[in-house]
Amino acid sequence: MTQRILIIIFLVTGLFAQEWAGFSGGFLRMGMTARSIAMGGAFTAEDDHGFAAFFNPAGTAFLVRKQVGFSYSDMSLDRRLAGTSFATPLPPTAGLGIAWVSAGVTDIQGRNSAGEKTEMMQTSEDAFMVTFAQRILPWLSVGANIKILQHQLPVNEEYEGTGIGFDIGFLFKSGKATTFGLMIQDLSSNYQWNTGALYAEGRAYKDNFPTIYRAGTKFVYKSATIVADAGFITDHEKFISFLPRIGAEYAYQDIYYFRGGFGNGRIAFGWGLEYNLLTDHDSRIDYTFSMDWATQTAHTLSYAFNF
Protein backbone atom coordinates (compact mmCIF):
# COMPACT_ATOMS: atom_id res chain seq x y z
CA MET A 1 0.00 0.00 0.00
CA THR A 2 2.80 2.43 0.92
CA GLN A 3 4.55 1.70 -2.37
CA ARG A 4 1.38 2.43 -4.33
CA ILE A 5 0.85 5.71 -2.51
CA LEU A 6 4.43 6.79 -3.29
CA ILE A 7 4.00 5.89 -6.96
CA ILE A 8 0.75 7.89 -7.16
CA ILE A 9 2.38 10.93 -5.49
CA PHE A 10 5.34 10.68 -7.87
CA LEU A 11 3.12 10.53 -10.97
CA VAL A 12 0.74 13.29 -9.87
CA THR A 13 3.56 15.65 -8.93
CA GLY A 14 5.27 14.85 -12.20
CA LEU A 15 2.13 15.91 -14.07
CA PHE A 16 2.02 19.14 -12.05
CA ALA A 17 5.68 19.78 -12.91
CA GLN A 18 5.00 19.40 -16.64
CA GLU A 19 2.37 22.17 -16.50
CA TRP A 20 4.80 24.89 -15.45
CA ALA A 21 8.26 23.54 -16.31
CA GLY A 22 8.20 25.31 -19.68
CA PHE A 23 7.82 28.80 -18.21
CA SER A 24 10.77 31.20 -18.15
CA GLY A 25 13.23 31.06 -15.26
CA GLY A 26 13.07 27.30 -14.76
CA PHE A 27 16.70 27.18 -13.59
CA LEU A 28 15.72 29.10 -10.43
CA ARG A 29 13.07 26.50 -9.59
CA MET A 30 15.27 23.40 -9.93
CA GLY A 31 16.98 23.56 -6.53
CA MET A 32 20.48 24.84 -5.93
CA THR A 33 22.53 22.68 -3.59
CA ALA A 34 23.02 18.97 -2.94
CA ARG A 35 21.41 19.17 0.51
CA SER A 36 18.30 21.03 -0.66
CA ILE A 37 17.76 18.78 -3.69
CA ALA A 38 18.17 15.64 -1.56
CA MET A 39 15.43 16.92 0.76
CA GLY A 40 12.96 17.65 -2.03
CA GLY A 41 13.74 21.38 -2.20
CA ALA A 42 11.30 21.94 0.68
CA PHE A 43 13.40 24.71 2.22
CA THR A 44 10.87 27.52 2.70
CA ALA A 45 11.49 27.24 6.47
CA GLU A 46 15.05 25.86 6.37
CA ASP A 47 18.37 27.60 5.72
CA ASP A 48 20.79 25.91 3.36
CA HIS A 49 24.47 25.67 4.28
CA GLY A 50 26.36 28.29 2.32
CA PHE A 51 23.19 29.45 0.51
CA ALA A 52 21.15 31.08 3.29
CA ALA A 53 19.20 33.41 1.00
CA PHE A 54 18.32 31.22 -1.95
CA PHE A 55 15.11 29.59 -0.68
CA ASN A 56 14.03 32.23 1.84
CA PRO A 57 15.97 35.50 2.16
CA ALA A 58 14.55 36.06 5.67
CA GLY A 59 16.87 33.33 6.98
CA THR A 60 19.88 35.62 6.48
CA ALA A 61 18.80 37.69 9.50
CA PHE A 62 19.40 34.69 11.81
CA LEU A 63 23.00 34.06 10.72
CA VAL A 64 25.63 34.08 13.48
CA ARG A 65 28.67 33.45 11.24
CA LYS A 66 29.73 34.43 7.74
CA GLN A 67 29.27 31.69 5.15
CA VAL A 68 30.33 30.97 1.60
CA GLY A 69 29.02 28.20 -0.62
CA PHE A 70 29.73 26.57 -3.98
CA SER A 71 27.53 24.09 -5.84
CA TYR A 72 27.57 22.29 -9.19
CA SER A 73 25.03 19.97 -10.81
CA ASP A 74 25.97 17.76 -13.74
CA MET A 75 22.76 16.71 -15.49
CA SER A 76 21.83 14.52 -18.42
CA LEU A 77 21.40 16.02 -21.92
CA ASP A 78 24.55 18.15 -21.45
CA ARG A 79 22.85 20.42 -18.90
CA ARG A 80 24.60 22.12 -16.01
CA LEU A 81 23.66 24.26 -13.00
CA ALA A 82 26.19 26.08 -10.84
CA GLY A 83 26.13 28.69 -8.12
CA THR A 84 28.18 30.51 -5.54
CA SER A 85 27.02 32.53 -2.53
CA PHE A 86 28.29 34.69 0.31
CA ALA A 87 26.26 35.84 3.32
CA THR A 88 27.10 37.63 6.52
CA PRO A 89 25.28 38.77 9.66
CA LEU A 90 24.92 42.51 10.20
CA PRO A 91 24.74 42.87 14.00
CA PRO A 92 22.62 43.18 15.88
CA THR A 93 19.54 42.11 13.89
CA ALA A 94 20.18 42.05 10.13
CA GLY A 95 21.86 40.00 7.42
CA LEU A 96 23.28 40.61 3.94
CA GLY A 97 24.07 38.28 1.07
CA ILE A 98 25.11 38.08 -2.58
CA ALA A 99 24.85 35.10 -4.92
CA TRP A 100 25.32 34.11 -8.54
CA VAL A 101 23.43 31.25 -10.21
CA SER A 102 24.17 30.03 -13.73
CA ALA A 103 22.57 27.32 -15.86
CA GLY A 104 23.02 26.23 -19.43
CA VAL A 105 23.28 23.59 -22.10
CA THR A 106 26.53 22.81 -23.91
CA ASP A 107 27.41 20.84 -27.07
CA ILE A 108 24.44 22.05 -29.14
CA GLN A 109 25.12 21.06 -32.73
CA GLY A 110 24.54 23.99 -35.08
CA ARG A 111 23.22 23.43 -38.60
CA ASN A 112 22.69 25.68 -41.63
CA SER A 113 19.55 25.97 -43.78
CA ALA A 114 20.64 22.89 -45.77
CA GLY A 115 20.89 20.79 -42.64
CA GLU A 116 24.69 20.65 -42.72
CA LYS A 117 26.58 20.72 -39.43
CA THR A 118 28.22 24.00 -38.43
CA GLU A 119 29.80 25.05 -35.13
CA MET A 120 28.99 23.75 -31.65
CA MET A 121 26.92 26.19 -29.58
CA GLN A 122 25.68 26.68 -26.05
CA THR A 123 23.03 28.61 -24.17
CA SER A 124 23.05 30.08 -20.66
CA GLU A 125 20.85 31.72 -18.03
CA ASP A 126 22.26 33.75 -15.15
CA ALA A 127 20.93 35.44 -12.04
CA PHE A 128 22.86 37.79 -9.78
CA MET A 129 21.14 38.14 -6.39
CA VAL A 130 21.48 40.70 -3.59
CA THR A 131 19.80 39.90 -0.27
CA PHE A 132 18.89 41.93 2.79
CA ALA A 133 17.00 40.64 5.83
CA GLN A 134 15.92 42.17 9.15
CA ARG A 135 14.69 40.64 12.39
CA ILE A 136 11.54 42.47 13.45
CA LEU A 137 11.21 40.43 16.64
CA PRO A 138 13.63 37.89 18.16
CA TRP A 139 11.58 35.12 16.52
CA LEU A 140 10.40 36.88 13.33
CA SER A 141 12.35 38.12 10.31
CA VAL A 142 11.60 39.48 6.86
CA GLY A 143 13.92 39.52 3.87
CA ALA A 144 14.07 40.25 0.15
CA ASN A 145 16.11 39.25 -2.89
CA ILE A 146 16.74 41.56 -5.83
CA LYS A 147 17.69 39.54 -8.91
CA ILE A 148 19.38 40.76 -12.08
CA LEU A 149 18.53 38.24 -14.82
CA GLN A 150 20.08 37.39 -18.18
CA HIS A 151 19.32 34.74 -20.82
CA GLN A 152 21.74 34.20 -23.70
CA LEU A 153 20.54 32.20 -26.71
CA PRO A 154 22.97 30.55 -29.16
CA VAL A 155 21.36 31.96 -32.30
CA ASN A 156 23.08 35.34 -32.03
CA GLU A 157 25.63 36.75 -29.58
CA GLU A 158 23.64 39.99 -29.44
CA TYR A 159 20.32 38.25 -28.82
CA GLU A 160 19.74 38.08 -25.10
CA GLY A 161 16.95 38.66 -22.64
CA THR A 162 17.47 40.75 -19.52
CA GLY A 163 15.32 41.66 -16.58
CA ILE A 164 14.92 42.20 -12.86
CA GLY A 165 12.98 40.14 -10.31
CA PHE A 166 12.20 40.03 -6.61
CA ASP A 167 11.61 37.53 -3.80
CA ILE A 168 10.04 38.32 -0.42
CA GLY A 169 10.22 35.95 2.55
CA PHE A 170 9.18 35.65 6.20
CA LEU A 171 10.57 33.29 8.85
CA PHE A 172 8.99 32.42 12.21
CA LYS A 173 11.09 30.67 14.89
CA SER A 174 8.57 29.00 17.21
CA GLY A 175 11.03 27.44 19.64
CA LYS A 176 14.10 25.27 19.04
CA ALA A 177 12.28 22.44 17.27
CA THR A 178 9.89 24.11 14.84
CA THR A 179 10.23 26.84 12.22
CA PHE A 180 7.65 28.20 9.78
CA GLY A 181 8.29 30.11 6.58
CA LEU A 182 6.39 32.08 3.94
CA MET A 183 7.77 33.05 0.56
CA ILE A 184 6.75 34.88 -2.59
CA GLN A 185 9.16 33.81 -5.31
CA ASP A 186 9.76 35.68 -8.58
CA LEU A 187 7.52 38.64 -7.97
CA SER A 188 7.60 40.61 -11.26
CA SER A 189 10.56 38.56 -12.57
CA ASN A 190 10.85 38.55 -16.38
CA TYR A 191 13.08 38.55 -19.44
CA GLN A 192 12.73 41.44 -21.87
CA TRP A 193 13.68 40.69 -25.47
CA ASN A 194 14.13 42.68 -28.64
CA THR A 195 14.13 40.62 -31.86
CA GLY A 196 15.43 43.58 -33.84
CA ALA A 197 18.89 42.01 -33.53
CA LEU A 198 17.64 39.11 -35.67
CA TYR A 199 14.86 40.45 -37.88
CA ALA A 200 14.35 43.72 -39.73
CA GLU A 201 10.81 43.90 -38.35
CA GLY A 202 11.75 42.79 -34.86
CA ARG A 203 9.85 43.90 -31.80
CA ALA A 204 10.24 44.08 -28.04
CA TYR A 205 8.36 41.64 -25.83
CA LYS A 206 8.44 40.24 -22.31
CA ASP A 207 8.62 36.69 -20.89
CA ASN A 208 7.18 36.64 -17.37
CA PHE A 209 8.31 34.11 -14.77
CA PRO A 210 5.53 32.34 -12.87
CA THR A 211 5.07 33.69 -9.34
CA ILE A 212 5.13 31.03 -6.60
CA TYR A 213 3.51 31.50 -3.19
CA ARG A 214 5.06 29.03 -0.73
CA ALA A 215 4.39 28.04 2.88
CA GLY A 216 6.57 25.55 4.72
CA THR A 217 7.74 24.12 8.00
CA LYS A 218 10.80 22.53 9.56
CA PHE A 219 10.66 20.14 12.51
CA VAL A 220 13.65 18.77 14.44
CA TYR A 221 13.40 15.71 16.68
CA LYS A 222 16.63 14.36 18.18
CA SER A 223 18.86 13.49 15.19
CA ALA A 224 16.14 13.83 12.55
CA THR A 225 15.06 16.90 10.60
CA ILE A 226 11.82 16.94 8.60
CA VAL A 227 11.03 19.68 6.08
CA ALA A 228 7.88 20.18 4.02
CA ASP A 229 6.31 22.96 2.01
CA ALA A 230 3.63 23.61 -0.59
CA GLY A 231 3.64 26.10 -3.43
CA PHE A 232 0.86 27.71 -5.44
CA ILE A 233 2.11 28.60 -8.90
CA THR A 234 0.45 31.44 -10.80
CA ASP A 235 1.05 33.35 -14.04
CA HIS A 236 0.14 36.66 -12.32
CA GLU A 237 -3.50 36.27 -13.36
CA LYS A 238 -4.57 32.69 -12.69
CA PHE A 239 -3.60 29.55 -10.79
CA ILE A 240 -1.38 27.17 -12.80
CA SER A 241 -0.36 24.35 -10.52
CA PHE A 242 0.21 23.08 -6.98
CA LEU A 243 3.68 21.98 -5.84
CA PRO A 244 4.08 19.81 -2.69
CA ARG A 245 7.60 18.94 -1.46
CA ILE A 246 8.94 16.92 1.44
CA GLY A 247 12.32 15.71 2.71
CA ALA A 248 14.15 14.29 5.70
CA GLU A 249 17.69 14.26 7.09
CA TYR A 250 19.26 12.00 9.70
CA ALA A 251 22.45 13.05 11.51
CA TYR A 252 24.85 10.41 12.81
CA GLN A 253 27.34 11.58 15.45
CA ASP A 254 26.76 15.16 14.22
CA ILE A 255 29.22 14.49 11.42
CA TYR A 256 27.52 12.23 8.88
CA TYR A 257 24.19 13.09 7.28
CA PHE A 258 21.83 10.91 5.24
CA ARG A 259 18.95 12.43 3.28
CA GLY A 260 16.03 11.68 1.01
CA GLY A 261 13.13 13.60 -0.42
CA PHE A 262 10.68 14.28 -3.20
CA GLY A 263 9.83 17.57 -4.84
CA ASN A 264 10.04 19.61 -8.06
CA GLY A 265 9.09 16.44 -9.94
CA ARG A 266 12.21 14.61 -8.69
CA ILE A 267 13.11 11.93 -6.21
CA ALA A 268 16.53 12.28 -4.61
CA PHE A 269 18.96 10.71 -2.13
CA GLY A 270 22.18 12.09 -0.72
CA TRP A 271 24.74 12.26 2.04
CA GLY A 272 26.82 14.92 3.76
CA LEU A 273 30.00 15.19 5.80
CA GLU A 274 30.79 17.97 8.28
CA TYR A 275 34.43 18.37 9.29
CA ASN A 276 37.00 20.72 10.80
CA LEU A 277 39.10 22.75 8.37
CA LEU A 278 40.23 25.75 10.40
CA THR A 279 37.81 25.65 13.33
CA ASP A 280 35.27 23.17 14.71
CA HIS A 281 32.60 22.13 12.21
CA ASP A 282 33.37 24.95 9.80
CA SER A 283 33.18 22.91 6.57
CA ARG A 284 30.57 20.71 4.95
CA ILE A 285 30.57 18.72 1.72
CA ASP A 286 27.36 17.23 0.29
CA TYR A 287 26.47 14.95 -2.61
CA THR A 288 23.07 14.07 -4.09
CA PHE A 289 21.74 11.85 -6.87
CA SER A 290 18.34 12.83 -8.28
CA MET A 291 16.00 11.60 -11.00
CA ASP A 292 12.97 13.40 -12.42
CA TRP A 293 9.65 12.18 -13.82
CA ALA A 294 11.21 11.76 -17.30
CA THR A 295 14.01 9.57 -15.83
CA GLN A 296 16.59 12.32 -16.42
CA THR A 297 19.32 12.11 -13.79
CA ALA A 298 21.62 14.58 -12.07
CA HIS A 299 24.62 14.50 -9.74
CA THR A 300 25.08 17.50 -7.43
CA LEU A 301 28.13 18.34 -5.34
CA SER A 302 28.20 21.26 -2.88
CA TYR A 303 30.68 22.75 -0.44
CA ALA A 304 29.98 25.24 2.36
CA PHE A 305 32.40 27.05 4.68
CA ASN A 306 31.53 29.08 7.82
CA PHE A 307 33.88 31.58 9.45
C-alpha positions as CSV (number, residue, x, y, z in Angstrom):
1,M,0.0,0.0,0.0
2,T,2.8,2.4,0.9
3,Q,4.6,1.7,-2.4
4,R,1.4,2.4,-4.3
5,I,0.9,5.7,-2.5
6,L,4.4,6.8,-3.3
7,I,4.0,5.9,-7.0
8,I,0.7,7.9,-7.2
9,I,2.4,10.9,-5.5
10,F,5.3,10.7,-7.9
11,L,3.1,10.5,-11.0
12,V,0.7,13.3,-9.9
13,T,3.6,15.6,-8.9
14,G,5.3,14.9,-12.2
15,L,2.1,15.9,-14.1
16,F,2.0,19.1,-12.1
17,A,5.7,19.8,-12.9
18,Q,5.0,19.4,-16.6
19,E,2.4,22.2,-16.5
20,W,4.8,24.9,-15.4
21,A,8.3,23.5,-16.3
22,G,8.2,25.3,-19.7
23,F,7.8,28.8,-18.2
24,S,10.8,31.2,-18.1
25,G,13.2,31.1,-15.3
26,G,13.1,27.3,-14.8
27,F,16.7,27.2,-13.6
28,L,15.7,29.1,-10.4
29,R,13.1,26.5,-9.6
30,M,15.3,23.4,-9.9
31,G,17.0,23.6,-6.5
32,M,20.5,24.8,-5.9
33,T,22.5,22.7,-3.6
34,A,23.0,19.0,-2.9
35,R,21.4,19.2,0.5
36,S,18.3,21.0,-0.7
37,I,17.8,18.8,-3.7
38,A,18.2,15.6,-1.6
39,M,15.4,16.9,0.8
40,G,13.0,17.6,-2.0
41,G,13.7,21.4,-2.2
42,A,11.3,21.9,0.7
43,F,13.4,24.7,2.2
44,T,10.9,27.5,2.7
45,A,11.5,27.2,6.5
46,E,15.0,25.9,6.4
47,D,18.4,27.6,5.7
48,D,20.8,25.9,3.4
49,H,24.5,25.7,4.3
50,G,26.4,28.3,2.3
51,F,23.2,29.4,0.5
52,A,21.1,31.1,3.3
53,A,19.2,33.4,1.0
54,F,18.3,31.2,-2.0
55,F,15.1,29.6,-0.7
56,N,14.0,32.2,1.8
57,P,16.0,35.5,2.2
58,A,14.6,36.1,5.7
59,G,16.9,33.3,7.0
60,T,19.9,35.6,6.5
61,A,18.8,37.7,9.5
62,F,19.4,34.7,11.8
63,L,23.0,34.1,10.7
64,V,25.6,34.1,13.5
65,R,28.7,33.5,11.2
66,K,29.7,34.4,7.7
67,Q,29.3,31.7,5.1
68,V,30.3,31.0,1.6
69,G,29.0,28.2,-0.6
70,F,29.7,26.6,-4.0
71,S,27.5,24.1,-5.8
72,Y,27.6,22.3,-9.2
73,S,25.0,20.0,-10.8
74,D,26.0,17.8,-13.7
75,M,22.8,16.7,-15.5
76,S,21.8,14.5,-18.4
77,L,21.4,16.0,-21.9
78,D,24.6,18.1,-21.4
79,R,22.8,20.4,-18.9
80,R,24.6,22.1,-16.0
81,L,23.7,24.3,-13.0
82,A,26.2,26.1,-10.8
83,G,26.1,28.7,-8.1
84,T,28.2,30.5,-5.5
85,S,27.0,32.5,-2.5
86,F,28.3,34.7,0.3
87,A,26.3,35.8,3.3
88,T,27.1,37.6,6.5
89,P,25.3,38.8,9.7
90,L,24.9,42.5,10.2
91,P,24.7,42.9,14.0
92,P,22.6,43.2,15.9
93,T,19.5,42.1,13.9
94,A,20.2,42.0,10.1
95,G,21.9,40.0,7.4
96,L,23.3,40.6,3.9
97,G,24.1,38.3,1.1
98,I,25.1,38.1,-2.6
99,A,24.9,35.1,-4.9
100,W,25.3,34.1,-8.5
101,V,23.4,31.3,-10.2
102,S,24.2,30.0,-13.7
103,A,22.6,27.3,-15.9
104,G,23.0,26.2,-19.4
105,V,23.3,23.6,-22.1
106,T,26.5,22.8,-23.9
107,D,27.4,20.8,-27.1
108,I,24.4,22.0,-29.1
109,Q,25.1,21.1,-32.7
110,G,24.5,24.0,-35.1
111,R,23.2,23.4,-38.6
112,N,22.7,25.7,-41.6
113,S,19.6,26.0,-43.8
114,A,20.6,22.9,-45.8
115,G,20.9,20.8,-42.6
116,E,24.7,20.6,-42.7
117,K,26.6,20.7,-39.4
118,T,28.2,24.0,-38.4
119,E,29.8,25.0,-35.1
120,M,29.0,23.8,-31.6
121,M,26.9,26.2,-29.6
122,Q,25.7,26.7,-26.0
123,T,23.0,28.6,-24.2
124,S,23.1,30.1,-20.7
125,E,20.8,31.7,-18.0
126,D,22.3,33.7,-15.2
127,A,20.9,35.4,-12.0
128,F,22.9,37.8,-9.8
129,M,21.1,38.1,-6.4
130,V,21.5,40.7,-3.6
131,T,19.8,39.9,-0.3
132,F,18.9,41.9,2.8
133,A,17.0,40.6,5.8
134,Q,15.9,42.2,9.1
135,R,14.7,40.6,12.4
136,I,11.5,42.5,13.4
137,L,11.2,40.4,16.6
138,P,13.6,37.9,18.2
139,W,11.6,35.1,16.5
140,L,10.4,36.9,13.3
141,S,12.3,38.1,10.3
142,V,11.6,39.5,6.9
143,G,13.9,39.5,3.9
144,A,14.1,40.3,0.1
145,N,16.1,39.3,-2.9
146,I,16.7,41.6,-5.8
147,K,17.7,39.5,-8.9
148,I,19.4,40.8,-12.1
149,L,18.5,38.2,-14.8
150,Q,20.1,37.4,-18.2
151,H,19.3,34.7,-20.8
152,Q,21.7,34.2,-23.7
153,L,20.5,32.2,-26.7
154,P,23.0,30.5,-29.2
155,V,21.4,32.0,-32.3
156,N,23.1,35.3,-32.0
157,E,25.6,36.8,-29.6
158,E,23.6,40.0,-29.4
159,Y,20.3,38.3,-28.8
160,E,19.7,38.1,-25.1
161,G,17.0,38.7,-22.6
162,T,17.5,40.7,-19.5
163,G,15.3,41.7,-16.6
164,I,14.9,42.2,-12.9
165,G,13.0,40.1,-10.3
166,F,12.2,40.0,-6.6
167,D,11.6,37.5,-3.8
168,I,10.0,38.3,-0.4
169,G,10.2,35.9,2.5
170,F,9.2,35.6,6.2
171,L,10.6,33.3,8.9
172,F,9.0,32.4,12.2
173,K,11.1,30.7,14.9
174,S,8.6,29.0,17.2
175,G,11.0,27.4,19.6
176,K,14.1,25.3,19.0
177,A,12.3,22.4,17.3
178,T,9.9,24.1,14.8
179,T,10.2,26.8,12.2
180,F,7.6,28.2,9.8
181,G,8.3,30.1,6.6
182,L,6.4,32.1,3.9
183,M,7.8,33.1,0.6
184,I,6.7,34.9,-2.6
185,Q,9.2,33.8,-5.3
186,D,9.8,35.7,-8.6
187,L,7.5,38.6,-8.0
188,S,7.6,40.6,-11.3
189,S,10.6,38.6,-12.6
190,N,10.9,38.5,-16.4
191,Y,13.1,38.5,-19.4
192,Q,12.7,41.4,-21.9
193,W,13.7,40.7,-25.5
194,N,14.1,42.7,-28.6
195,T,14.1,40.6,-31.9
196,G,15.4,43.6,-33.8
197,A,18.9,42.0,-33.5
198,L,17.6,39.1,-35.7
199,Y,14.9,40.5,-37.9
200,A,14.4,43.7,-39.7
201,E,10.8,43.9,-38.4
202,G,11.8,42.8,-34.9
203,R,9.9,43.9,-31.8
204,A,10.2,44.1,-28.0
205,Y,8.4,41.6,-25.8
206,K,8.4,40.2,-22.3
207,D,8.6,36.7,-20.9
208,N,7.2,36.6,-17.4
209,F,8.3,34.1,-14.8
210,P,5.5,32.3,-12.9
211,T,5.1,33.7,-9.3
212,I,5.1,31.0,-6.6
213,Y,3.5,31.5,-3.2
214,R,5.1,29.0,-0.7
215,A,4.4,28.0,2.9
216,G,6.6,25.5,4.7
217,T,7.7,24.1,8.0
218,K,10.8,22.5,9.6
219,F,10.7,20.1,12.5
220,V,13.6,18.8,14.4
221,Y,13.4,15.7,16.7
222,K,16.6,14.4,18.2
223,S,18.9,13.5,15.2
224,A,16.1,13.8,12.6
225,T,15.1,16.9,10.6
226,I,11.8,16.9,8.6
227,V,11.0,19.7,6.1
228,A,7.9,20.2,4.0
229,D,6.3,23.0,2.0
230,A,3.6,23.6,-0.6
231,G,3.6,26.1,-3.4
232,F,0.9,27.7,-5.4
233,I,2.1,28.6,-8.9
234,T,0.4,31.4,-10.8
235,D,1.1,33.4,-14.0
236,H,0.1,36.7,-12.3
237,E,-3.5,36.3,-13.4
238,K,-4.6,32.7,-12.7
239,F,-3.6,29.6,-10.8
240,I,-1.4,27.2,-12.8
241,S,-0.4,24.3,-10.5
242,F,0.2,23.1,-7.0
243,L,3.7,22.0,-5.8
244,P,4.1,19.8,-2.7
245,R,7.6,18.9,-1.5
246,I,8.9,16.9,1.4
247,G,12.3,15.7,2.7
248,A,14.2,14.3,5.7
249,E,17.7,14.3,7.1
250,Y,19.3,12.0,9.7
251,A,22.5,13.0,11.5
252,Y,24.8,10.4,12.8
253,Q,27.3,11.6,15.5
254,D,26.8,15.2,14.2
255,I,29.2,14.5,11.4
256,Y,27.5,12.2,8.9
257,Y,24.2,13.1,7.3
258,F,21.8,10.9,5.2
259,R,18.9,12.4,3.3
260,G,16.0,11.7,1.0
261,G,13.1,13.6,-0.4
262,F,10.7,14.3,-3.2
263,G,9.8,17.6,-4.8
264,N,10.0,19.6,-8.1
265,G,9.1,16.4,-9.9
266,R,12.2,14.6,-8.7
267,I,13.1,11.9,-6.2
268,A,16.5,12.3,-4.6
269,F,19.0,10.7,-2.1
270,G,22.2,12.1,-0.7
271,W,24.7,12.3,2.0
272,G,26.8,14.9,3.8
273,L,30.0,15.2,5.8
274,E,30.8,18.0,8.3
275,Y,34.4,18.4,9.3
276,N,37.0,20.7,10.8
277,L,39.1,22.7,8.4
278,L,40.2,25.8,10.4
279,T,37.8,25.6,13.3
280,D,35.3,23.2,14.7
281,H,32.6,22.1,12.2
282,D,33.4,24.9,9.8
283,S,33.2,22.9,6.6
284,R,30.6,20.7,4.9
285,I,30.6,18.7,1.7
286,D,27.4,17.2,0.3
287,Y,26.5,14.9,-2.6
288,T,23.1,14.1,-4.1
289,F,21.7,11.9,-6.9
290,S,18.3,12.8,-8.3
291,M,16.0,11.6,-11.0
292,D,13.0,13.4,-12.4
293,W,9.6,12.2,-13.8
294,A,11.2,11.8,-17.3
295,T,14.0,9.6,-15.8
296,Q,16.6,12.3,-16.4
297,T,19.3,12.1,-13.8
298,A,21.6,14.6,-12.1
299,H,24.6,14.5,-9.7
300,T,25.1,17.5,-7.4
301,L,28.1,18.3,-5.3
302,S,28.2,21.3,-2.9
303,Y,30.7,22.7,-0.4
304,A,30.0,25.2,2.4
305,F,32.4,27.0,4.7
306,N,31.5,29.1,7.8
307,F,33.9,31.6,9.4
